[in-house]
């Protein structure tokens, strides 16, 4: 059985990012990768290692991650400030897309993305990802820039003003949701016989 080759994928993305039309080139690579979801899941199995940040490559011009979200999780409304190619290899996600207005933001569209599908976001895109309640989701995310180092914005809702994106808050919310749904598995305290037991984990594969 094949397993997703992260080194090969990263090398392909680096080459594609230098193409005349990098977004189109990256989209083709992501589509090809997520067409074999079982290979990616063998590389990134669940339960998820809570210490694995999912970063496959990080540089000033390119960030590649494997993002696995707990069932029912919502990222919150945020921007990226760079173009993004997001391909789903497991689960279902609803993207709520927003646009800026003179007084803030407003909902402009929603787009459901299922396994094997890709969504491309422009540099000025604002969105929120809402994961299906039926199961966790897994995606390959490729950004034409390092969003982890960028000055980004987030919104509590359409009536609120933009604030600086808080990655620590999102990480805390992700971990709480991942633990409550069994997406991550942490060791329990040692038993009386000196052995340790793993916390039970039964994430849905929806």
C-alpha positions in Angstrom: 0.0 0.0 0.0 1.3 3.4 -0.9 2.0 6.2 1.6 1.9 9.9 0.9 5.5 11.1 0.3 5.7 14.5 2.0 9.2 15.2 0.7 8.1 14.7 -2.9 5.0 16.8 -2.3 7.0 19.7 -0.8 9.5 19.6 -3.6 6.7 19.8 -6.1 5.1 22.7 -4.3 8.4 24.6 -4.2 8.7 24.2 -8.0 5.1 25.1 -8.6 5.4 28.2 -6.4 8.0 29.5 -8.9 5.8 28.9 -12.0 4.3 31.7 -14.0 0.9 31.0 -12.5 1.7 29.5 -9.1 -1.8 29.1 -7.8 -2.9 27.0 -10.8 0.2 24.9 -10.6 -0.2 24.3 -6.9 -3.9 23.5 -7.3 -3.0 20.7 -9.8 -0.5 19.3 -7.3 -3.0 19.4 -4.4 -5.7 17.8 -6.5 -3.4 15.0 -7.5 -2.4 14.3 -3.9 -5.9 14.3 -2.4 -7.1 11.9 -5.1 -5.4 9.2 -3.0 -6.8 10.0 0.5 -5.9 6.6 1.9 -2.2 7.3 1.3 -2.4 10.6 3.1 -4.2 9.0 6.1 -1.5 6.4 6.4 1.0 9.2 6.6 -1.2 11.2 9.1 -3.2 8.6 11.0 -5.7 9.4 13.7 -5.7 9.7 16.7 -3.4 12.6 16.0 -0.2 13.2 17.8 -0.9 16.3 19.9 2.7 17.4 19.6 2.7 17.3 15.8 2.0 20.8 14.4 1.3 19.5 10.9 3.9 21.8 9.3 5.5 20.2 6.2 7.4 23.3 5.0 7.8 26.8 6.2 9.6 29.7 4.5 8.9 33.3 3.8 7.3 32.5 0.4 5.6 29.2 1.1 3.8 27.4 3.9 2.6 23.8 3.6 0.6 22.2 6.3 -1.6 19.1 6.9 -4.5 20.5 8.9 -6.8 18.0 10.7 -9.8 19.5 12.4 -12.1 17.9 15.1 -15.7 17.2 14.2 -17.9 20.2 14.7 -14.9 22.5 14.9 -15.1 26.1 13.7 -12.0 28.1 13.0 -13.5 31.5 13.5 -13.6 34.3 10.9 -10.0 35.2 9.7 -7.9 36.2 6.8 -4.6 34.9 5.4 -3.2 37.9 3.5 -1.7 35.5 0.9 -3.3 33.2 -1.7 -4.2 29.8 -0.4 -4.9 26.4 -2.0 -6.8 24.1 0.4 -7.6 20.5 -0.6 -9.6 18.1 1.5 -8.6 14.4 1.8 -11.0 13.5 4.6 -14.4 14.7 5.9 -16.5 17.7 4.9 -16.0 21.4 5.6 -18.2 24.4 5.0 -16.4 27.6 4.1 -18.2 30.7 5.0 -16.8 33.5 2.8 -17.0 37.2 3.8 -16.2 40.5 2.1 -15.2 43.8 3.5 -17.7 46.6 3.7 -17.3 50.3 4.7 -18.5 49.3 8.2 -16.9 45.9 8.6 -17.6 42.6 6.9 -20.6 40.7 5.5 -21.3 37.1 4.4 -20.9 36.8 0.7 -21.2 33.1 0.0 -20.8 29.6 1.5 -19.0 26.7 -0.2 -19.0 23.1 0.9 -15.8 21.2 0.3 -15.8 17.4 0.4 -13.1 14.8 0.2 -11.2 15.1 -3.0 -12.2 18.7 -3.6 -10.1 22.0 -3.5 -10.9 25.6 -2.7 -8.7 28.4 -3.8 -8.7 31.7 -1.8 -7.3 35.0 -3.0 -4.9 37.0 -0.9 -7.8 39.3 0.3 -10.2 36.5 1.2 -11.9 36.3 4.6 -13.4 33.0 5.6 -14.4 30.6 8.4 -14.2 26.9 8.2 -16.9 24.9 9.9 -16.4 21.1 10.1 -19.2 18.7 9.7 -20.5 17.3 13.0 -20.4 13.8 11.6 -16.6 13.5 11.6 -13.1 15.1 11.6 -11.6 16.6 8.5 -8.2 16.5 7.0 -6.7 18.9 4.4 -3.5 19.8 2.7 -3.1 23.6 2.9 -0.6 25.5 0.7 -0.1 29.2 1.2 2.0 31.5 -1.0 3.5 33.1 2.1 4.1 32.4 5.7 0.8 33.1 7.4 2.3 32.0 10.8 4.5 35.0 10.7 2.1 37.4 9.0 0.1 40.2 10.6 -3.4 38.8 10.2 -6.9 39.7 11.3 -9.9 37.9 12.8 -13.5 38.8 13.6 -15.8 37.5 16.4 -18.8 38.0 14.0 -19.9 40.3 11.2 -20.9 43.0 13.7 -17.5 43.2 15.3 -14.4 45.1 14.3 -11.2 43.3 13.2 -8.6 42.4 15.8 -5.2 40.8 15.5 -5.4 37.1 14.8 -4.5 35.1 17.9 -3.0 31.8 17.0 -2.6 30.7 20.6 -6.4 31.1 21.2 -7.1 29.0 18.1 -4.7 26.3 19.3 -6.4 26.2 22.7 -9.8 25.8 21.1 -8.5 23.2 18.6 -7.0 21.1 21.5 -10.1 21.3 23.6 -12.2 20.2 20.7 -9.7 17.5 19.7 -9.5 16.0 23.1 -13.3 16.1 23.7 -14.0 14.3 20.4 -11.1 11.8 20.6 -9.1 13.2 17.7 -6.0 13.3 20.0 -4.9 10.6 22.4 -2.9 11.4 25.5 -1.3 9.0 28.0 -3.2 8.5 31.2 -1.6 8.4 34.6 0.3 5.2 35.4 -1.7 2.3 36.7 -1.1 0.7 40.0 0.9 -2.1 38.3 3.3 0.5 37.0 2.1 0.4 33.4 0.4 3.3 31.6 -2.8 3.3 29.6 -3.8 5.5 26.7 -6.9 7.6 26.9 -9.6 6.0 24.7 -10.1 7.6 21.3 -12.8 6.9 18.8 -12.8 9.7 16.2 -15.4 9.4 13.4 -14.0 8.9 9.9 -16.8 10.9 8.3 
